[in-house]
């Protein structure tokens, strides 16, 4: 076990390979969970949606509990247990009043080690997921991102909907769920994370007592990096009143030294604040859109920068022109030091505010440790952001010039 008195993280690895990260907090609420390196990217074309389906159905019964007992286990003390699936990660996590750590860890161990995937529950949950898929497809502003990813990651396991398709969902059985669980939910493929007031030594011993039994064997899994595709400009007619457009380009992944530069650049271009360049330009100045946002999606071997806007059909072309002009200006000219300092101040302020959300902090700690072997300390983030130069921003923006971007529009 290692502990640096200058930070708030403690790390330990069990004999079976399960890594543990402890983040101290004086709060009366505790958060813990398991970050699993498994997601939709680990599926074949025949089982698209399986990672998400398994995440749903591990709550449906174990050797020791029925589904109602699983849900009630944490809720009966005022806590909750939840999960989500992304392209490369599945998160199983819980928050609860302090003093209930053993209850939470034991329940997670039961779900990971003893899930039965009862056939009647599988059939019932199948209908739930099919309804979720239909609901998602009914929202063009959501569905367009999946179609865009299908195109820009064509031929890759990154290029499909996390929920899967109606055809693949119908094929899932208790056996296929158990196979996915046994292949991916293994100690060497997971990190247990904890945030709260319980001492590190007690957290470690509790996790070892309940999760130390897991088999340490793990299959060697390799993800093939998606090939670069020729930039495209595609329009699909949906007959909707509003048009929806995604513009995007490939960028480096989470291990790139430019990762924080792109995060800052994204905030400048179309991040969550009203003063982002595209929001000011397209909404406030011209009144073309109700919403315009940019996003960063980071994977282990690549990343994706996207801009989304929804508008009247007549405004699609001027919006595209203004977005490309903005991206081109950032790539062709260097930001002033004053403007960059203001952008850094805003971004770091947002980071501080986000740090008040204990659940998100806990989840970020788990994800960071899963992929980087340690959690980023706040001062590391500050140092990396403050070290970004105007030239770094310009070089990052060069990846987003019009000639590198692809476009997908859902319209009339």
C-alpha positions in Angstrom: 0.0 0.0 0.0 1.3 3.4 -0.8 0.2 6.7 0.6 1.5 10.2 -0.1 0.9 12.5 2.8 0.8 15.4 0.3 -2.3 14.1 -1.4 -5.7 12.6 -0.5 -5.4 9.3 -2.4 -4.4 5.9 -1.1 -3.8 3.0 -3.4 -3.7 -0.8 -2.9 -3.8 -3.9 -5.1 -5.3 -7.2 -3.8 -3.6 -10.5 -4.5 -6.1 -11.3 -7.2 -5.2 -8.1 -9.1 -8.1 -5.9 -8.1 -6.9 -2.3 -7.7 -8.4 0.0 -5.0 -8.3 3.8 -4.8 -9.4 5.6 -1.7 -10.1 9.3 -1.7 -10.6 10.9 1.8 -13.6 13.1 2.4 -15.2 14.4 5.6 -18.7 14.2 4.2 -21.5 12.2 5.9 -22.2 10.5 2.6 -20.0 7.8 1.2 -19.5 6.8 -2.4 -18.0 3.6 -3.8 -18.1 1.5 -6.8 -16.4 -0.7 -9.4 -15.0 0.7 -12.7 -14.8 -2.1 -15.3 -12.9 -1.8 -18.5 -15.7 -3.2 -20.6 -18.3 -1.5 -22.8 -19.9 -1.5 -26.2 -16.5 -1.5 -27.8 -15.9 -5.1 -26.5 -18.9 -6.4 -28.5 -19.0 -8.2 -31.8 -21.5 -7.3 -34.5 -23.6 -10.3 -33.5 -24.1 -9.0 -29.9 -24.3 -5.2 -30.1 -25.8 -3.9 -26.9 -24.7 -6.9 -24.7 -22.5 -4.8 -22.4 -25.4 -2.5 -21.6 -27.8 -5.4 -21.3 -25.6 -7.1 -18.8 -25.3 -3.9 -16.8 -29.1 -3.9 -16.6 -29.6 -7.5 -15.8 -27.1 -8.1 -13.1 -29.7 -6.4 -10.9 -32.3 -9.1 -11.7 -31.2 -11.8 -9.3 -28.2 -13.6 -7.8 -27.7 -16.9 -6.0 -28.6 -15.0 -2.8 -31.1 -12.4 -3.7 -34.1 -11.7 -5.9 -34.3 -8.4 -7.8 -36.5 -6.7 -5.2 -34.0 -7.5 -2.4 -31.2 -6.1 -4.6 -32.9 -2.8 -5.1 -34.0 -2.6 -1.5 -30.6 -3.4 0.0 -29.3 0.1 -0.3 -32.6 2.0 -0.5 -33.7 0.7 2.8 -30.9 2.8 4.5 -31.5 5.9 2.3 -28.8 5.0 -0.2 -28.9 3.8 -3.8 -27.1 1.6 -6.2 -26.8 2.4 -9.9 -24.8 1.6 -13.1 -24.1 2.9 -16.6 -22.3 1.7 -19.7 -20.2 3.7 -22.2 -18.0 2.6 -25.1 -15.1 1.5 -22.9 -16.3 1.5 -19.3 -19.1 0.0 -17.2 -19.7 1.6 -13.8 -21.4 -0.1 -10.9 -21.6 2.4 -8.0 -23.5 3.3 -4.8 -23.9 6.3 -2.5 -25.2 5.9 1.1 -25.1 7.5 4.5 -21.8 6.8 6.3 -21.7 3.6 8.2 -23.0 1.4 5.4 -19.8 0.5 3.5 -19.9 -3.2 4.2 -23.5 -3.4 3.0 -22.6 -1.7 -0.3 -19.4 -3.7 -0.9 -21.1 -7.0 -0.1 -24.0 -6.2 -2.5 -21.6 -5.4 -5.3 -19.6 -8.6 -4.7 -22.9 -10.5 -4.9 -23.8 -8.9 -8.2 -20.4 -9.4 -9.8 -19.8 -12.9 -8.5 -23.2 -14.5 -8.3 -25.6 -13.0 -10.8 -27.9 -15.7 -12.3 -29.6 -13.8 -15.1 -33.0 -15.5 -14.6 -34.6 -16.2 -17.9 -38.0 -14.6 -17.0 -36.2 -11.5 -15.8 -34.1 -11.5 -19.0 -37.3 -11.5 -21.1 -38.9 -8.7 -19.1 -35.8 -6.5 -19.3 -35.5 -7.2 -23.0 -38.8 -5.3 -23.4 -37.5 -2.4 -21.3 -34.4 -2.0 -23.4 -36.3 -2.3 -26.7 -38.5 0.6 -25.4 -35.4 2.5 -24.5 -34.1 2.0 -28.1 -37.4 3.2 -29.6 -37.4 6.2 -27.3 -33.9 7.1 -28.3 -34.6 6.8 -32.0 -37.6 9.1 -31.6 -35.2 11.9 -30.6 -33.2 13.0 -33.7 -31.0 15.3 -31.6 -29.8 12.1 -29.8 -29.9 9.6 -32.7 -27.8 11.8 -35.0 -24.7 11.2 -32.8 -25.0 7.4 -33.2 -25.3 7.7 -36.9 -22.4 10.1 -37.0 -20.2 7.7 -35.0 -21.3 4.8 -37.3 -19.9 6.8 -40.2 -16.7 8.3 -38.7 -15.8 5.0 -37.0 -17.0 2.8 -39.9 -15.9 -0.8 -39.6 -14.9 -0.4 -36.0 -16.6 -1.6 -32.8 -16.8 2.1 -31.7 -19.2 2.7 -34.5 -22.5 1.5 -33.1 -25.2 2.4 -30.6 -24.4 1.4 -27.0 -28.0 0.2 -26.6 -27.7 -2.2 -29.5 -30.4 -3.1 -32.0 -33.8 -4.8 -31.8 -32.4 -7.8 -33.7 -29.4 -8.3 -31.4 -31.3 -7.7 -28.2 -33.7 -10.5 -29.1 -30.8 -13.0 -29.2 -29.5 -12.5 -25.7 -29.7 -15.4 -23.3 -28.7 -16.0 -19.7 -25.7 -17.9 -21.1 -24.5 -15.0 -23.3 -24.8 -12.6 -20.3 -22.9 -14.9 -18.0 -20.2 -15.3 -20.7 -19.7 -11.6 -21.0 -19.6 -11.2 -17.2 -17.0 -13.9 -16.7 -14.9 -12.5 -19.5 -14.8 -8.9 -18.6 -15.8 -8.5 -14.9 -12.5 -9.8 -13.7 -10.2 -8.3 -11.0 -7.4 -7.3 -13.3 -10.0 -5.5 -15.5 -11.5 -3.5 -12.6 -10.8 -0.8 -10.1 -12.7 -0.4 -6.8 -13.0 3.3 -5.9 -14.1 4.9 -2.6 -14.7 8.5 -1.5 -15.7 9.2 2.1 -14.6 9.4 5.8 -13.9 5.7 6.4 -10.2 5.1 7.0 -8.3 3.6 4.1 -7.3 0.5 6.1 -10.9 -0.4 6.8 -11.9 0.2 3.2 -9.1 -2.1 1.9 -9.9 -4.9 4.4 -13.7 -4.7 3.6 -13.0 -4.9 -0.1 -10.6 -7.8 0.3 -13.0 -9.7 2.5 -15.9 -9.4 -0.1 -14.1 -9.2 -3.5 -10.9 -11.1 -2.8 -12.6 -14.3 -3.9 -12.9 -13.2 -7.5 -10.8 -15.2 -10.1 -7.7 -13.3 -11.1 -7.6 -14.8 -14.6 -8.3 -12.5 -17.5 -8.3 -12.9 -21.2 -6.1 -10.7 -23.3 -8.3 -8.2 -24.9 -7.2 -6.0 -27.8 -9.2 -3.1 -29.3 -8.4 -2.3 -33.0 -7.9 1.4 -33.6 -10.5 2.7 -36.0 -9.1 3.6 -39.4 -9.3 7.2 -40.6 -12.1 7.8 -43.0 -12.4 10.3 -45.8 -14.3 13.4 -44.5 -18.0 13.2 -45.6 -20.9 15.5 -46.0 -24.1 13.5 -45.8 -27.8 14.6 -45.5 -30.6 12.3 -44.4 -34.2 13.3 -44.9 -36.3 12.6 -41.9 -39.2 15.0 -42.5 -38.8 16.7 -39.2 -39.6 20.4 -38.8 -36.2 21.2 -37.3 -32.9 20.3 -38.9 -30.1 18.7 -36.8 -26.4 18.8 -37.7 -23.3 17.3 -36.3 -19.8 18.5 -37.5 -16.8 16.5 -36.2 -13.3 15.4 -36.6 -10.9 12.8 -35.1 -8.6 14.0 -32.3 -6.0 12.2 -30.1 -7.2 9.9 -27.2 -7.0 10.0 -23.5 -3.2 9.2 -23.3 -2.3 12.2 -25.5 -0.3 15.1 -24.0 -2.8 17.4 -25.8 -5.8 15.9 -23.9 -6.2 19.0 -21.6 -5.6 21.3 -24.5 -8.6 19.9 -26.3 -10.7 20.1 -23.2 -9.9 23.8 -22.9 -10.4 24.4 -26.6 -13.8 22.7 -26.5 -14.8 25.0 -23.6 -13.8 28.0 -25.7 -15.6 26.9 -28.9 -18.9 25.6 -27.7 -18.7 24.4 -24.1 -21.5 24.6 -21.5 -21.3 28.3 -20.8 -23.3 31.0 -22.6 -20.2 32.9 -23.5 -18.8 30.2 -25.7 -17.8 31.5 -29.1 -20.4 29.5 -31.1 -23.3 30.3 -28.7 -22.5 34.0 -28.8 -22.2 33.9 -32.6 -25.0 31.6 -33.7 -27.6 32.3 -31.0 -27.0 35.7 -29.4 -25.7 37.6 -32.4 -27.7 36.0 -35.3 -30.5 34.2 -33.6 -30.1 31.2 -35.9 -30.3 28.4 -33.2 -31.8 27.6 -29.9 -28.9 25.5 -28.9 -25.4 24.9 -30.1 -22.8 22.8 -28.2 -19.5 21.2 -28.7 -18.3 17.9 -27.2 -15.1 15.9 -26.6 -15.3 12.1 -26.6 -12.1 10.5 -25.5 -11.2 6.8 -25.9 -8.0 4.9 -25.2 -6.6 5.1 -28.8 -8.5 8.0 -30.4 -10.9 10.8 -29.7 -13.7 12.8 -31.3 -14.6 16.5 -31.3 -18.1 17.3 -32.4 -20.3 20.4 -32.7 -24.1 19.9 -32.7 -26.7 22.5 -33.6 -30.4 22.4 -34.3 -32.1 25.1 -36.4 -34.7 25.9 -39.0 -33.8 24.4 -42.4 -33.1 27.8 -43.9 -30.4 28.5 -41.3 -28.3 25.3 -41.8 -26.0 26.7 -44.4 -25.2 30.0 -42.6 -24.7 28.1 -39.4 -22.2 25.8 -41.1 -20.4 28.7 -42.6 -20.0 30.5 -39.3 -18.9 27.4 -37.4 -16.2 26.7 -40.0 -15.1 30.3 -39.9 -14.7 30.1 -36.2 -12.7 26.8 -36.3 -10.5 28.2 -39.1 -9.8 31.4 -37.2 -8.6 29.4 -34.2 -6.3 27.3 -36.4 -4.9 30.3 -38.5 -4.3 32.8 -35.7 -2.9 32.8 -32.2 -5.0 33.7 -29.2 -3.9 36.6 -27.2 -2.4 35.8 -23.8 -5.1 37.8 -22.1 -7.9 35.9 -23.9 -6.3 32.5 -23.1 -5.8 33.5 -19.4 -9.5 34.4 -19.2 -10.4 31.0 -20.8 -8.2 29.2 -18.3 -9.8 31.0 -15.3 -13.3 30.1 -16.5 -12.4 26.5 -17.1 -10.7 26.0 -13.7 -13.6 27.7 -12.1 -16.0 25.2 -13.7 -13.7 22.4 -12.5 -14.0 23.7 -8.9 -17.8 23.9 -9.1 -17.9 20.3 -10.6 -15.7 19.2 -7.7 -18.6 19.9 -5.4 -20.5 17.0 -6.9 -19.3 14.1 -4.8 -20.8 11.4 -7.0 -19.1 12.7 -10.1 -15.8 13.1 -8.3 -16.0 9.5 -7.1 -16.8 8.2 -10.7 -14.0 10.3 -12.2 -11.6 8.9 -9.6 -12.5 5.4 -10.6 -12.2 6.1 -14.4 -8.9 7.8 -14.0 -7.4 5.0 -12.0 -8.7 2.4 -14.4 -6.9 3.9 -17.4 -4.1 6.0 -15.9 -3.2 3.8 -12.8 -3.8 6.8 -10.6 -6.4 9.6 -10.0 -5.5 13.1 -11.1 -5.0 15.4 -8.1 -6.6 18.8 -8.5 -3.2 20.5 -8.5 -2.1 18.3 -11.4 -5.1 19.5 -13.4 -4.4 23.2 -12.5 -0.7 22.8 -13.6 -1.6 21.2 -16.9 -4.2 23.8 -17.8 -2.0 26.7 -16.7 0.8 25.3 -18.8 -1.2 25.5 -22.1 0.1 28.1 -24.5 -1.6 30.0 -27.3 0.4 27.9 -29.8 -0.9 24.7 -28.2 -4.4 25.9 -28.8 -3.7 26.8 -32.4 -2.0 23.5 -33.1 -5.0 21.6 -31.6 -7.4 23.7 -33.6 -5.6 22.7 -36.8 -7.2 19.2 -36.4 -10.6 20.9 -36.6 -10.2 22.8 -39.9 -13.0 22.5 -42.5 -11.0 20.1 -44.7 -10.6 17.7 -41.8 -14.2 17.8 -40.6 -17.1 15.5 -41.5 -20.8 16.6 -41.5 -24.1 14.8 -41.0 -27.5 16.5 -41.2 -31.0 15.2 -40.4 -33.4 17.5 -42.3 -36.4 17.9 -44.5 
